[in-house]
């Protein structure tokens, strides 16, 4: 079977449902939705359709000779020790650790950063198939008690429990229906703040809208029904609450969020008070994040009047504000308070830099990093001991220790791989966008890769929600490189690489800029001799799935293959499910007449044309995805299969007991990656 041949796909019944919208001119607009029935994930018809699609997809994939190779090689590449960045509480050290191929990493504890490490919590023991994941772990200040949250089958819903660290045993506490929440401990370890929702209506746990989040205080040893309500706003159903307790135990600080909009409110009150909060930031005008405190002064990172970010010292009593770290040429990504200083992590052309400042903001030293890459910090305001992980495209997370203020980097852990990075190199290039914008892209390839257009290239992007794509390590991509592939990561507008202006340039009415940037990157690679359209594949997940869907519908001639994963693909109805309403700050909504035509112009589901030859497409999703509900992928896949005018395959891969991606078991990650890369090899003519 050649790359242009496809087995017959299941026939998807087309209904006659039509929705009516209103455009900016006040006119009624009729939009057919023939696959509305696929929005019910539990109906017998949908379940039968999913089974038929999976059967057809597995029949196609089973014939691919590269599939077995990738399964074997990816298993070997994933089999290395993955050491998380440790953190310290009460003289104990904690870290996440996977010795190799465990489905889920385990939480370990030790008396020192160098060990000896013991298992405190093994989530692999919580399910037979590895689909229960540990997603949150918060340790009390004295290091005695752990609050941890698990999720099951990929759902965003979290269940909180509490464990005695010394005994390694759970206490009786269990808190249900929490989502988008951390845990902030009371200083004495008697309880913690967390966020929760009302229990969903029967049958709506994976599809019902998530609104009316509440901030709660749980006291250890009491049932959840007795948890104290700290904060709720029935008049603002879309508000959510994230709590922090200042290190000096004086104040409760609440960040009020509204969807994925980076702008938020900042409220504070004495920790021992039940009175009203002081609203330091009473309106959604910019992003604010409390990163530390000193008495009545909060250290607040913000992009107010500084789209690339700055740091303020904010006196909560007098309201006086002093700028400590002003906006610079690079984006201020993170600030950590350390003894007598401030550690600043910045982004320059999508890779990290690290600098130490004094408490007045003056820069004291640059901390040299091993290469262009990504840093994950772990600090405490009362400890000169800093830990951080450093990773790049060809280097897994390496663990370093740094003693401030003048110490040098001490390497604590460097994983050993069954992969030789020496034949490969990472280069950064800049494409020119449709409107002249300079768009960065990282290219990972063999040093001797030809520039004659023969390279199979995988172009990856995201471009949304102020999220920055920095150099990241993936064992799966190594297998692609070994087979002669080139990996390219694009930094598109809509992301956070250059601050809030860069983000806003890819939102709402500017969303088309994101797709134009991605197309410009593809054309840059072709013009540079890296590849040709027939040898070029695109991939992205979630908002990146939207990116891939939009680009394959707008420029089907430009790509040989496309892999939209857990994508937002129905832009007219995304806001009606689970947390979808929260994305309106980036997308706008179809019930806003001013945005209807903007959304309809690029919505992947609504821009497929019957008879067009679309590239080979593998659509992936999870049946438990309650972030981007699988109906997006179901409806888009059915419509694309119907519209396809060429011979390239259009397949859906629907993983059971899986969600949006977080917490996915290692075995399922490897299995999915093997399928994707084998599919790409066939589609791009490599096999």
C-alpha positions in Angstrom: 0.0 0.0 0.0 1.5 3.4 -1.1 1.3 6.6 0.8 -1.6 7.7 -1.4 -3.7 4.7 -0.7 -6.2 4.4 2.1 -8.5 1.7 3.4 -12.1 2.6 3.4 -13.1 4.7 6.4 -16.4 4.2 8.3 -19.3 6.2 6.9 -20.4 8.9 9.3 -24.1 9.7 9.3 -24.8 13.4 8.4 -27.7 14.9 10.2 -29.7 18.0 9.3 -29.1 20.2 12.3 -28.6 23.9 11.6 -27.7 26.6 14.1 -28.6 30.3 13.7 -26.2 33.0 14.6 -26.3 36.8 14.3 -23.5 38.7 12.5 -22.2 42.2 13.0 -24.7 43.6 10.6 -27.6 42.1 12.6 -28.3 39.4 9.9 -29.2 35.9 10.7 -26.5 33.4 9.7 -27.4 29.7 9.3 -24.6 27.3 9.9 -25.1 23.5 9.4 -23.8 21.2 12.0 -24.3 17.7 10.5 -22.3 15.9 13.1 -23.9 17.4 16.2 -24.8 13.9 17.4 -21.1 13.2 18.0 -21.1 15.8 20.8 -22.6 13.1 23.2 -19.5 11.0 24.0 -21.6 8.3 25.8 -24.4 7.7 23.3 -24.5 4.2 21.7 -24.1 5.8 18.2 -21.0 7.7 19.2 -19.5 4.7 21.0 -20.1 2.6 17.9 -18.6 5.3 15.7 -15.5 5.6 17.9 -15.0 1.8 17.8 -15.3 1.7 14.0 -12.9 4.6 13.6 -10.3 3.0 15.8 -10.7 -0.3 14.0 -10.0 1.3 10.7 -7.1 3.3 12.0 -5.5 0.3 13.7 -5.9 -1.7 10.5 -4.0 1.0 8.6 -1.3 1.4 11.2 -0.7 -2.4 11.6 0.5 -2.5 8.1 3.3 0.1 8.7 6.7 -1.6 9.0 8.1 1.4 10.9 5.6 1.0 13.7 7.4 -2.0 15.3 10.7 -0.2 15.0 9.4 2.9 16.7 7.7 0.9 19.5 11.0 -0.8 20.3 13.3 2.2 19.9 11.0 4.5 21.8 10.9 2.1 24.7 14.7 2.1 24.8 14.9 5.8 24.6 12.4 6.4 27.3 14.2 4.0 29.6 16.4 6.4 31.5 16.3 7.9 35.0 14.1 11.1 35.0 14.9 13.2 38.1 12.7 16.1 39.0 13.9 19.3 40.6 13.9 18.8 44.4 12.2 21.2 46.8 12.7 21.5 50.6 10.3 21.8 53.4 11.1 21.5 57.1 14.5 20.0 56.5 13.1 17.3 54.2 13.7 17.2 50.5 11.1 16.0 48.0 11.3 15.2 44.3 9.5 13.3 41.5 11.4 10.4 40.1 11.0 7.8 37.4 13.8 5.2 37.1 12.8 4.4 33.5 9.6 3.1 32.2 7.2 3.4 35.1 3.8 4.6 33.9 3.8 7.4 36.5 6.8 9.0 38.3 6.9 8.4 42.1 7.2 11.0 44.8 10.3 10.6 46.9 11.6 12.1 50.2 15.1 12.3 51.6 16.9 14.0 54.5 19.3 15.7 52.1 19.3 16.8 48.5 21.8 14.0 47.7 19.6 11.3 49.4 19.1 8.6 50.4 15.7 8.8 48.7 12.7 6.8 49.7 9.3 6.4 48.1 6.7 8.5 49.8 3.9 8.0 47.2 3.7 5.6 44.3 0.8 6.5 42.0 1.4 3.3 40.0 -0.1 1.4 42.8 -3.4 3.4 42.5 -4.5 1.8 39.3 -3.8 -1.4 37.3 -3.3 0.4 34.0 -1.4 3.4 35.2 -4.1 5.9 34.4 -4.3 7.5 37.8 -1.7 10.3 38.0 -0.3 12.4 40.8 -0.9 16.0 39.5 -0.3 18.2 42.7 1.9 17.8 45.7 2.1 20.4 48.5 4.0 19.8 51.7 3.4 21.6 54.9 6.0 24.0 56.1 7.3 21.7 58.8 7.7 18.9 56.2 5.4 16.6 58.2 2.2 16.4 56.0 1.6 16.1 52.3 -1.5 17.2 50.5 -1.7 15.6 47.1 -4.2 15.5 44.2 -4.7 12.7 41.7 -6.6 12.6 38.5 -8.1 9.5 36.8 -8.2 8.6 33.1 -6.9 11.9 32.0 -9.7 14.0 33.4 -8.9 17.4 34.9 -11.0 16.6 38.0 -8.8 16.3 41.0 -9.3 14.4 44.3 -7.2 15.7 47.2 -5.9 13.4 50.0 -3.5 13.9 52.9 -0.5 11.7 53.8 1.7 11.6 56.9 5.3 12.0 55.6 7.0 10.1 58.4 4.6 7.1 58.3 4.0 7.2 54.6 0.3 6.6 55.2 -2.8 8.4 54.2 -5.0 10.1 56.8 -8.7 10.0 56.3 -9.1 13.3 54.4 -10.6 13.1 50.9 -11.7 16.2 48.9 -13.6 15.7 45.6 -14.5 17.9 42.6 -11.5 20.1 42.7 -10.1 21.5 39.4 -7.5 24.1 38.4 -6.3 24.2 42.0 -3.2 24.1 44.2 -3.0 23.8 47.9 -1.7 26.5 50.3 -0.9 25.3 53.8 -1.6 27.2 57.0 1.7 27.9 58.7 1.0 25.4 61.5 0.0 22.6 59.1 -3.5 22.3 60.5 -5.2 22.7 57.1 -4.9 24.2 53.6 -6.7 26.3 51.1 -7.8 24.8 47.9 -10.4 25.5 45.1 -13.4 23.4 44.2 -16.6 23.3 42.2 -20.1 21.9 42.9 -20.5 18.3 41.9 -21.5 18.2 38.2 -24.9 16.9 37.2 -25.2 13.2 36.4 -23.7 12.4 33.1 -22.0 15.9 32.7 -18.7 15.3 34.5 -16.7 15.3 31.3 -18.8 17.9 29.3 -20.6 20.3 31.6 -19.3 23.9 31.9 -17.0 24.6 34.9 -18.2 27.7 36.6 -18.6 29.2 40.1 -15.3 28.1 41.6 -15.0 28.5 45.3 -12.0 29.0 47.6 -12.2 26.6 50.6 -10.3 26.0 53.8 -9.9 22.4 54.8 -9.0 21.5 58.4 -7.2 18.1 58.7 -9.3 15.4 60.1 -12.7 16.9 59.2 -15.1 15.9 56.4 -15.2 18.0 53.2 -18.7 19.0 54.0 -17.4 21.0 57.0 -14.8 22.9 54.9 -15.0 26.7 55.4 -16.0 28.8 52.5 -13.3 31.5 52.2 -14.3 33.2 48.9 -17.1 32.8 46.3 -18.6 35.3 43.9 -22.0 34.1 42.7 -22.3 37.3 40.7 -19.2 36.5 38.8 -19.5 32.8 37.8 -16.4 32.9 35.6 -14.0 34.0 38.4 -11.6 31.5 39.9 -9.4 31.8 43.0 -5.8 30.8 43.6 -4.6 31.3 47.2 -1.1 31.8 48.6 0.1 32.3 52.2 3.1 34.7 52.7 6.3 33.2 54.0 6.0 35.2 57.2 2.5 33.8 57.9 1.0 37.3 58.0 -1.2 37.4 54.9 -3.5 35.4 52.7 -3.0 36.5 49.1 -5.6 35.6 46.5 -5.1 35.9 42.7 -8.5 36.2 41.0 -8.4 34.8 37.5 -11.0 34.9 34.7 -10.4 32.2 32.2 -7.0 32.1 30.4 -6.8 35.9 30.2 -3.4 36.7 31.9 -5.0 39.8 33.4 -6.1 39.2 37.0 -7.0 40.8 40.3 -4.8 40.7 43.5 -6.5 40.7 46.9 -4.9 40.4 50.4 -6.0 40.2 54.0 -4.5 39.2 57.3 -4.3 35.5 57.6 -6.0 35.4 61.0 -8.9 37.6 59.7 -12.4 36.7 58.3 -13.0 40.2 57.2 -13.0 41.7 53.7 -10.0 41.6 51.4 -8.0 44.6 50.5 -8.3 44.8 46.7 -4.8 45.8 45.6 -5.8 45.3 42.0 -9.6 45.9 41.7 -10.0 45.5 37.9 -8.7 43.2 35.2 -6.1 45.6 33.7 -2.9 43.5 33.6 -1.2 40.4 34.9 -0.1 40.4 38.6 1.7 37.6 40.5 2.9 37.7 44.1 6.3 36.1 44.2 7.3 36.9 47.8 7.0 39.2 50.7 8.8 41.2 53.3 6.6 42.4 56.1 3.9 44.7 54.7 5.6 44.6 51.3 4.7 42.2 48.5 7.0 41.5 45.6 4.7 41.6 42.6 5.6 40.6 39.1 3.4 42.4 36.5 3.2 43.5 32.9 1.3 46.6 33.8 2.8 49.4 31.6 5.5 46.9 30.8 4.4 44.2 28.2 7.7 42.3 28.7 7.3 42.4 32.5 8.8 44.1 35.6 8.9 43.6 39.4 7.4 45.9 42.0 7.7 46.2 45.7 4.1 46.9 46.9 3.3 48.1 50.4 -0.2 46.7 51.2 -0.7 49.2 54.0 0.2 52.4 52.3 -0.3 51.4 48.7 3.2 52.7 47.9 4.8 50.9 44.9 8.5 50.9 44.0 9.9 49.4 40.8 12.7 47.0 41.6 13.4 45.3 38.2 12.3 47.5 35.3 11.1 46.2 31.9 14.1 45.2 29.8 14.7 44.0 26.3 13.9 40.4 27.3 10.7 39.0 28.7 10.7 38.7 32.5 9.5 35.1 32.9 9.9 34.4 36.6 11.3 36.0 39.7 12.2 34.1 42.9 12.9 35.7 46.2 16.2 34.3 47.8 18.2 35.5 50.8 19.1 39.1 50.3 18.3 38.9 46.6 16.1 38.2 43.7 16.7 35.5 41.1 15.3 36.5 37.6 14.6 34.2 34.8 14.2 35.9 31.4 13.5 34.8 27.8 15.7 36.0 25.0 14.5 34.7 21.6 12.6 31.8 23.3 15.5 30.5 25.5 16.2 31.2 29.1 18.7 33.5 30.9 19.3 33.6 34.6 20.5 36.6 36.6 20.9 37.5 40.3 19.8 40.9 41.7 19.9 42.4 45.2 16.7 43.2 47.0 16.8 46.8 45.6 16.8 45.3 42.1 20.4 46.0 41.1 21.9 43.2 39.0 24.7 41.4 40.8 25.7 38.6 38.4 24.8 36.6 35.3 24.6 32.9 36.0 25.9 31.1 32.9 23.8 28.2 31.6 25.1 25.2 29.7 23.5 26.1 26.4 20.3 27.5 24.9 17.6 25.8 26.8 14.9 25.7 29.4 15.2 26.2 33.1 13.0 25.0 36.0 13.7 26.7 39.3 13.3 25.6 42.9 14.1 28.2 45.6 13.2 29.2 49.1 13.4 32.8 50.4 15.3 31.6 53.5 17.8 29.3 51.8 20.8 30.1 49.7 20.6 26.7 48.2 19.0 26.8 44.7 18.1 23.9 42.5 17.2 24.0 38.9 16.7 21.7 36.0 18.1 22.5 32.6 17.0 20.8 29.3 17.3 21.4 25.6 16.2 19.6 22.5 19.1 17.1 22.6 19.7 17.1 26.4 17.2 15.7 29.0 16.6 17.5 32.3 20.0 17.9 34.1 19.8 18.8 37.7 22.0 21.5 39.1 22.6 23.0 42.6 23.8 26.5 43.1 24.9 28.2 46.4 24.1 31.9 46.4 25.3 34.5 46.1 28.7 33.5 44.5 28.7 29.8 44.1 29.2 27.9 40.8 26.9 25.4 39.2 27.2 21.9 40.7 25.8 19.1 38.5 23.8 16.7 40.6 22.2 14.4 38.0 22.8 13.9 34.3 20.8 11.1 32.7 22.5 8.6 30.5 20.7 7.9 27.2 21.0 5.3 24.5 21.4 8.1 22.1 24.5 9.9 20.7 23.7 13.6 20.3 27.1 14.5 18.6 25.9 14.1 15.0 23.2 16.6 15.5 23.0 20.4 15.9 20.5 23.0 17.0 20.2 26.2 15.0 17.9 29.1 15.4 16.5 30.8 12.3 14.0 33.6 11.7 11.3 33.5 9.1 9.6 36.6 7.8 5.9 36.7 8.5 3.2 37.8 6.0 3.3 41.3 7.5 7.1 41.4 7.9 7.2 40.1 11.5 10.3 38.3 12.5 9.3 34.8 13.6 11.8 32.6 15.4 12.2 28.8 14.8 14.6 26.2 16.2 15.9 23.6 13.7 17.2 20.3 15.0 18.9 18.2 12.4 22.0 16.2 11.6 25.0 18.4 11.0 25.4 16.9 7.5 21.7 17.2 6.6 21.4 18.1 2.9 19.7 21.3 1.6 18.3 19.7 -1.5 14.7 19.5 -0.4 14.8 15.8 0.5 14.6 16.0 4.3 11.4 14.8 6.0 10.6 17.7 8.3 8.2 17.8 11.3 7.2 21.4 12.1 5.6 21.9 15.5 3.8 25.0 16.9 1.3 26.3 19.4 0.9 30.1 19.3 -1.6 31.0 22.0 -2.5 31.8 25.6 0.7 33.6 26.3 2.5 30.3 26.4 6.1 30.2 25.4 7.7 27.3 23.5 11.2 27.0 24.8 13.8 24.2 23.8 12.3 21.1 25.3 13.5 17.5 25.5 11.4 14.6 24.1 12.8 11.1 23.8 10.3 10.5 21.1 11.8 13.1 18.8 15.2 11.5 19.1 13.8 8.5 17.3 12.5 10.7 14.5 16.0 12.3 14.2 17.7 8.9 14.1 15.5 7.9 11.1 16.7 11.0 9.1 14.0 13.4 10.2 14.3 17.0 11.0 12.4 18.6 13.9 11.5 22.3 13.8 9.8 24.3 16.6 8.2 27.6 15.7 7.7 30.5 18.1 4.5 32.1 16.8 2.6 35.2 17.8 -0.1 34.5 20.4 2.5 32.9 22.6 4.5 34.5 25.4 8.0 34.5 23.9 8.2 38.3 23.7 5.7 39.4 26.2 2.1 40.6 26.2 2.2 42.5 22.9 3.4 39.4 21.2 0.6 37.5 22.8 -2.1 40.0 21.9 -0.9 40.1 18.3 -2.2 36.5 17.9 -5.6 36.8 19.7 -9.2 37.7 18.8 -9.2 39.6 15.4 -5.4 39.0 15.1 -5.7 35.2 15.4 -5.0 34.8 11.6 -1.4 36.1 12.4 -0.7 32.9 14.1 -1.6 30.8 11.1 0.3 33.2 8.8 3.4 32.9 11.0 3.3 29.1 10.8 2.8 29.1 7.1 5.7 31.5 6.8 7.9 29.1 8.8 6.9 26.3 6.4 7.7 28.4 3.4 11.1 29.5 5.0 12.0 25.8 5.4 11.1 25.1 1.8 12.9 28.1 0.4 16.0 27.2 2.5 16.2 23.8 0.8 15.3 21.9 4.0 12.3 20.2 2.5 9.4 20.2 0.0 5.7 20.3 0.7 5.5 16.6 0.0 8.1 16.0 2.8 6.8 18.5 5.3 4.5 17.5 8.2 2.9 19.8 10.8 1.9 18.9 14.4 0.4 20.6 17.4 -1.8 19.9 20.4 -4.8 21.7 22.0 -4.5 25.3 20.7 -1.7 23.8 18.6 -4.3 21.4 17.2 -6.4 24.4 16.1 -3.2 25.8 14.5 -2.7 22.6 12.5 -6.4 22.3 11.6 -6.5 25.9 10.3 -3.3 25.6 8.3 -4.2 22.3 6.6 -7.6 23.8 5.6 -6.0 27.1 4.4 -3.0 25.7 2.7 -3.6 22.0 1.9 -1.0 22.3 -0.9 1.8 23.2 1.5 2.0 20.0 3.6 2.4 16.3 3.1 1.0 15.3 6.5 -0.8 16.8 9.5 -1.2 15.6 13.1 -3.7 17.8 15.0 -3.8 16.4 18.6 -6.6 17.1 21.1 -7.4 20.2 19.0 -9.9 23.0 19.4 -11.5 22.6 16.0 -15.1 23.8 16.3 -14.6 27.5 16.9 -18.4 28.3 17.0 -19.2 26.0 19.9 -16.0 25.5 21.9 -17.2 27.8 24.7 -20.2 25.6 25.6 -18.2 22.7 27.1 -16.2 22.3 30.4 -13.6 25.1 30.7 -14.0 26.2 27.0 -15.6 29.5 28.0 -12.3 30.4 29.6 -10.6 30.7 26.2 -12.7 33.6 25.0 -10.0 36.1 25.9 -7.8 34.6 23.1 -10.6 33.6 20.7 -13.7 35.6 21.2 -17.2 33.9 21.0 -19.6 33.1 18.3 -22.5 34.6 20.3 -20.7 38.0 20.0 -21.9 39.3 16.5 -18.6 41.2 16.1 -16.6 37.9 16.4 -18.8 35.5 14.5 -17.3 36.0 11.1 -13.8 36.2 12.5 -14.2 32.8 14.0 -16.0 31.3 11.1 -13.3 32.5 8.7 -10.6 30.2 10.3 -12.6 27.5 12.3 -11.2 24.3 10.9 -14.5 22.4 11.0 -16.2 25.1 9.0 -13.6 25.6 6.3 -13.3 22.2 4.8 -14.3 22.0 1.1 -15.6 18.9 -0.5 -13.3 17.6 -3.3 -10.1 19.3 -2.1 -7.1 17.0 -1.8 -6.0 17.4 1.8 -2.8 16.1 3.2 -2.6 12.8 5.0 -4.0 13.5 8.5 -3.9 11.6 11.8 -6.3 13.1 14.3 -5.6 12.1 17.9 -7.8 12.6 21.0 -8.8 10.9 24.3 -12.2 9.8 25.2 -11.8 11.3 28.7 -10.5 14.7 27.6 -12.6 17.2 29.6 -10.3 20.1 28.7 -10.9 20.1 24.9 -13.8 17.7 24.6 -13.3 15.0 22.0 -16.3 16.2 20.0 -13.9 18.7 18.3 -11.8 15.9 16.9 -14.8 13.6 16.2 -16.7 16.2 14.2 -13.7 17.5 12.3 -12.5 14.0 11.5 -15.9 13.0 10.1 -16.1 16.2 8.0 -12.6 15.8 6.7 -13.2 12.2 5.7 -16.3 13.3 3.9 -14.6 16.2 2.2 -11.3 14.5 1.2 -10.9 14.7 -2.6 -7.5 13.1 -2.7 -6.3 9.6 -1.8 -4.3 10.6 1.3 -5.6 8.8 4.5 -7.6 10.7 7.1 -7.6 8.7 10.3 -8.8 9.2 13.9 -6.9 7.7 16.8 -9.1 7.8 19.9 -7.4 6.7 23.1 -9.6 5.2 25.8 -9.0 6.1 29.5 -7.0 9.2 28.3 -7.6 12.9 28.5 -5.8 16.0 27.3 -2.3 14.7 27.9 -1.3 15.5 31.5 -0.7 12.3 33.5 -0.8 10.0 30.5 1.0 6.7 31.3 4.4 6.1 29.8 3.2 3.0 28.0 0.4 5.0 26.2 2.8 7.9 25.4 5.2 5.5 23.7 2.3 3.7 21.9 0.9 6.9 20.5 4.3 8.3 19.5 5.1 5.1 17.6 1.8 5.3 15.7 2.4 9.0 14.9 5.9 8.6 13.6 5.2 5.5 11.6 2.2 7.3 10.1 4.5 10.2 9.1 7.1 8.0 7.6 4.4 6.5 5.3 2.8 9.8 4.5 6.1 11.6 3.7 7.4 8.7 1.6 10.1 7.6 4.0 8.8 4.0 4.0 
